[in-house]
Amino acid sequence: MKRIAADRLLRLVERAILRRGLSNEHAAWVADGLVETSLRGSDTHGVRLAPTLLAELDGGRSKARPEMVWHGSASTVRTLDAGAALGIVAGRTATAEVVRLAREHGLGAVAVNNSNYFGSAAIYSVEMARRNLAGLAFTNSDALVAPHGGIVPFFGTNPFSFAMRGEAEDDLLCIDMATSQIAFSKIRERRLAGLPLEPGWAVTADGRDAAEAGSAQVVALKPLGGHKGMCLALLVEVVTSVLAGDLLDHELTHLFDPPWDKPRRTSHLFVGFELGAFGPVEQVRGRLSRLLALLRSQTAAASTERIVAPGDLEAEAAEERQKRGIPVTDADLEALHRIDAEAPPEQRELNEQVDR
């Protein structure tokens, strides 16, 4: 597998976005979000999705210059009509407003409608954490997950993220998870590799576990932890599409499928708590660091190397990939070459030998 330096990928993606007419700020947000996600090891939500986001812009599903409109008169809560913006643009716009509201009132919340796929939820919770907030990000998504005991997709994978910084700048708690047992991308990867599925991942049309029937028979993912995961998926759908007033999960078109000329009308919710509202910031962050240190010091089972806090592995991946480059598959590399070929020769970032 080849590796590409993060700064080269950042320039490649940002220039491709700029060629579609986005502002410098919005293009930087999109490129930063995708590359940082890949740096943290979440390849399925990172640079691999750049061709999909470009296709959204090219087809008109996402608008390069969206007319975003704010609604609401409450002091701490607002709603944003994203105007069919790229989801990352909508998300970063909303996050900036959450930070402003929280700085002024101690708490800020923004619901977003008329948006598109917003990438990794951690993009936004981590951005809030960097601003001395405890940040939450939620999004609904197209239906891939059956209700507990069901066989028809009804819920999206409906991810959410929570992030907060501890005493040191690099002591970051970041919970970033879907409410399905597994991401659908894992099913696709197993199919391509001819590998079996794990029990509990997915269900077939006749109600069997897909691990028995094979990946070709998958009709829906299973919720995380049975009925508890279904409750989490429902919670995310309520705080996004219901509060924001837009399409439900099962009404959304699928991310990778046409039509490319119509907005998907995805919904998000962003919430931030100003740490200083709970006492001196240093003390609040110190209490989190103490908790995380205690968690990491717990005794591990013989089969487990060590206990890690949410976000530890992602931070380690980012450090390693910043040094060695971001790994890309052959398919990813081919797609990146096609994007790079759009640029003038003097601005191209890739060549035949891109691994370091």
C-alpha positions in Angstrom: 0.0 0.0 0.0 1.3 3.4 -1.0 1.5 6.4 1.3 1.0 10.1 0.5 2.1 13.0 2.7 -0.8 14.7 4.4 0.3 18.2 3.2 0.2 17.0 -0.5 -3.2 15.5 -0.1 -4.4 18.7 1.6 -3.3 20.8 -1.3 -4.7 18.3 -3.9 -8.2 18.3 -2.3 -8.3 22.0 -1.5 -7.4 23.0 -5.1 -10.0 20.5 -6.5 -12.6 22.1 -4.3 -11.6 25.6 -5.2 -11.9 24.7 -8.9 -15.6 24.0 -8.2 -16.1 27.6 -7.1 -16.1 27.4 -3.3 -14.6 30.2 -1.2 -11.1 29.9 0.2 -12.5 29.4 3.7 -15.0 26.7 2.7 -12.5 24.8 0.5 -10.0 24.8 3.4 -12.7 23.5 5.8 -13.5 20.6 3.5 -9.9 19.7 2.8 -8.9 20.0 6.5 -11.8 17.8 7.5 -11.1 15.0 5.1 -7.3 14.9 5.6 -7.6 15.2 9.4 -10.1 12.3 9.4 -7.7 10.2 7.4 -4.8 11.1 9.6 -6.8 9.9 12.6 -7.2 6.5 10.9 -10.8 6.7 9.8 -10.1 6.1 6.1 -13.7 5.3 5.1 -14.7 8.9 6.1 -11.6 10.7 5.0 -9.8 11.5 1.7 -11.4 8.5 0.1 -14.6 10.4 0.0 -13.2 13.4 -1.9 -14.4 12.0 -5.3 -17.9 11.7 -3.9 -18.0 15.2 -2.6 -16.7 16.5 -5.9 -19.4 14.5 -7.7 -22.0 16.2 -5.5 -20.6 19.6 -6.5 -20.4 18.7 -10.2 -23.9 17.3 -10.3 -25.5 20.1 -8.2 -26.5 18.0 -5.2 -24.2 20.3 -3.1 -24.0 24.0 -3.9 -20.6 25.7 -4.2 -22.1 29.1 -3.1 -25.0 28.1 -0.8 -27.5 30.7 0.5 -27.4 29.7 4.2 -30.2 31.2 6.3 -30.4 31.4 10.1 -33.7 31.0 12.0 -34.6 31.3 15.7 -34.6 34.0 18.3 -33.7 32.0 21.5 -30.5 33.2 23.2 -28.6 29.8 23.0 -30.3 27.8 20.2 -30.5 28.5 16.5 -31.4 26.6 13.3 -29.5 26.8 10.1 -31.0 26.2 6.6 -27.7 25.1 4.9 -29.0 25.9 1.4 -27.7 22.5 0.1 -24.1 23.2 1.1 -21.5 20.5 1.3 -22.1 19.0 4.7 -18.7 19.9 6.0 -19.3 23.5 5.1 -22.7 23.5 6.9 -21.1 21.7 9.9 -18.2 24.1 10.3 -20.6 27.1 9.9 -22.8 25.7 12.6 -19.9 24.8 14.8 -18.5 28.4 14.7 -21.9 29.7 15.8 -22.1 27.1 18.6 -18.7 28.4 19.9 -19.9 32.0 19.7 -23.1 31.2 21.6 -21.3 29.2 24.3 -18.8 31.9 24.8 -21.6 34.4 25.4 -24.1 32.2 27.3 -22.2 29.1 28.5 -24.1 26.9 26.1 -24.8 26.9 22.4 -26.8 24.6 20.1 -27.4 24.7 16.4 -29.7 22.4 14.4 -29.0 22.2 10.7 -31.4 21.2 7.9 -31.1 21.1 4.1 -27.6 19.8 4.3 -25.6 16.9 2.8 -23.1 14.3 4.1 -20.9 16.0 6.7 -18.0 13.5 7.0 -16.8 12.3 10.4 -18.7 13.7 13.4 -15.3 14.1 15.2 -14.5 17.0 12.8 -16.9 19.2 14.8 -16.6 17.9 18.3 -12.8 18.1 18.2 -13.0 21.7 16.8 -15.2 22.6 19.7 -12.8 20.9 22.2 -9.9 23.0 20.8 -12.0 26.1 21.7 -12.3 25.0 25.4 -15.8 23.6 24.9 -17.2 20.1 25.5 -18.6 19.5 22.1 -21.3 17.1 20.7 -22.1 16.5 17.0 -24.9 14.3 15.6 -26.2 13.6 12.1 -28.9 11.4 10.6 -28.1 9.4 7.5 -29.6 7.2 4.8 -31.3 4.1 6.0 -29.0 1.1 6.2 -29.9 -0.3 9.6 -32.9 -2.5 10.5 -34.8 -1.9 13.8 -34.0 -4.5 16.5 -35.7 -7.7 15.4 -36.4 -6.3 11.9 -35.1 -7.0 8.4 -35.9 -3.7 6.5 -33.5 -0.7 6.6 -35.2 2.1 8.6 -32.4 3.9 10.5 -29.2 5.4 9.3 -25.9 4.5 11.0 -26.6 7.8 12.7 -23.2 8.6 14.2 -22.4 11.0 17.0 -19.2 12.3 18.6 -18.3 13.9 21.9 -14.9 15.6 22.5 -13.2 17.5 25.3 -9.6 18.4 26.1 -7.8 17.5 29.3 -5.0 19.4 31.1 -2.5 19.0 28.3 -3.3 20.1 24.8 -2.7 16.5 23.4 -4.9 14.9 26.1 -8.0 14.6 24.1 -11.1 12.5 24.8 -12.9 11.9 21.6 -15.9 9.5 21.4 -16.8 9.0 17.7 -19.2 6.2 16.9 -22.0 5.0 14.7 -25.2 3.4 16.2 -25.0 0.3 14.0 -23.0 -2.7 14.9 -20.6 -2.1 12.0 -20.2 0.4 9.2 -21.5 -0.7 5.8 -18.1 0.1 4.3 -16.8 -2.9 6.3 -19.4 -5.1 4.5 -18.2 -3.8 1.2 -14.6 -4.5 2.1 -15.3 -8.0 3.1 -17.2 -8.6 -0.1 -14.4 -7.4 -2.2 -11.8 -9.5 -0.3 -14.1 -12.6 -0.3 -14.0 -12.7 3.5 -16.8 -13.9 5.8 -18.8 -11.5 8.0 -18.8 -11.6 11.7 -22.0 -12.7 13.6 -24.2 -9.8 14.6 -23.2 -7.5 11.8 -26.1 -7.7 9.4 -29.3 -9.5 8.6 -30.7 -11.2 5.5 -34.2 -10.9 3.9 -35.3 -14.1 5.6 -34.1 -12.9 9.0 -30.9 -14.9 9.3 -27.7 -13.5 10.5 -25.6 -12.7 7.4 -22.6 -14.4 8.8 -24.4 -17.7 8.1 -25.7 -16.7 4.6 -22.8 -14.7 3.2 -22.3 -11.0 2.5 -24.2 -11.2 -0.8 -27.4 -11.8 1.1 -27.1 -8.7 3.3 -30.2 -6.5 3.3 -29.6 -4.4 6.4 -27.1 -3.8 9.1 -27.9 -4.6 12.7 -28.1 -1.9 15.4 -25.3 -1.7 18.0 -26.1 -3.9 21.0 -29.6 -4.8 19.9 -32.5 -2.7 21.3 -30.0 -0.3 23.0 -28.4 0.6 19.7 -31.8 1.1 18.1 -32.7 3.5 20.9 -29.5 5.4 20.2 -30.2 5.5 16.5 -33.7 6.8 17.3 -32.3 9.5 19.7 -30.0 10.7 16.9 -32.8 10.9 14.4 -35.0 12.8 16.8 -32.3 15.4 17.7 -31.4 15.9 14.0 -34.2 15.5 11.5 -37.1 15.9 14.0 -35.7 19.0 15.7 -34.3 20.5 12.4 -37.5 19.7 10.5 -36.2 17.8 7.5 -36.3 14.3 6.0 -36.2 11.2 8.2 -33.5 8.5 7.7 -35.6 6.3 5.4 -36.6 9.2 3.2 -33.0 10.2 2.4 -31.3 9.2 -0.8 -28.2 7.1 -0.5 -24.8 8.9 -0.4 -23.2 7.0 -3.3 -26.3 6.7 -5.5 -28.1 9.2 -7.8 -29.7 11.6 -8.2 -26.6 13.8 -8.1 -28.6 16.9 -8.9 -30.9 17.0 -5.9 -29.8 17.9 -2.3 -30.1 15.0 0.1 -31.5 17.2 2.9 -29.5 15.7 5.7 -29.9 17.1 9.2 -27.3 17.7 12.0 -27.2 19.0 15.6 -24.2 20.6 17.3 -24.0 21.4 21.0 -21.2 23.0 23.0 -20.7 23.7 26.7 -18.2 26.4 27.6 -15.9 24.7 30.2 -15.5 28.0 32.1 -19.2 27.9 32.9 -18.4 24.9 35.2 -15.5 26.5 37.1 -11.9 27.5 36.3 -11.1 26.0 32.9 -7.8 24.5 34.2 -9.6 22.7 37.0 -12.3 21.3 34.7 -9.7 20.1 32.2 -7.6 18.7 35.1 -10.5 16.7 36.4 -10.9 15.1 32.9 -7.2 14.3 32.7 -7.4 12.6 36.1 -10.3 10.5 34.9 -8.6 9.5 31.7 -5.4 8.6 33.6 -7.3 6.4 35.9 -9.0 4.7 33.0 -5.7 4.1 31.2 -4.2 2.6 34.4 -6.9 -0.1 34.8 -5.7 -3.7 34.7 -6.0 -5.2 31.2 -7.0 -8.8 30.5 -4.3 -11.2 29.4 -5.6 -11.0 25.8 -5.5 -7.1 25.8 -2.3 -5.1 25.5 -3.5 -2.1 27.4 -6.6 0.0 28.3 -7.0 3.0 26.1 -9.4 6.0 26.3 -11.5 6.9 23.4 -9.4 9.0 21.0 -6.0 7.5 22.1 -5.6 5.2 19.1 -6.7 8.0 16.7 -4.1 10.3 18.2 -1.4 7.6 17.8 -2.5 7.0 14.2 -2.3 10.8 13.4 1.2 11.0 14.8 2.4 8.0 12.8 0.7 9.1 9.6 1.9 12.6 9.9 5.5 11.2 9.8 5.0 8.4 7.2 2.1 9.6 5.1 -1.5 8.5 4.8 -1.9 5.0 3.3 -4.1 4.7 0.2 -5.4 1.7 -1.6 -4.8 1.2 -5.3 -8.4 2.3 -6.0 -8.0 5.4 -3.8 -4.8 6.2 -5.7 -6.4 5.9 -9.1 -9.2 8.2 -8.0 -6.7 10.7 -6.6 -4.7 10.7 -9.8 -7.9 11.5 -11.8 -8.5 14.5 -9.5 -4.9 15.6 -9.6 -4.9 15.5 -13.5 -7.5 18.3 -13.5 -4.9 20.7 -12.2 -2.3 22.5 -14.3 0.9 20.5 -14.5 2.8 22.9 -12.2 0.1 22.4 -9.4 0.0 18.6 -9.5 0.9 16.8 -6.3 1.1 13.1 -7.5 3.4 11.2 -9.7 4.0 7.6 -10.5 5.9 7.1 -7.3 4.0 8.6 -4.4 4.9 6.4 -1.5 7.6 7.7 0.8 
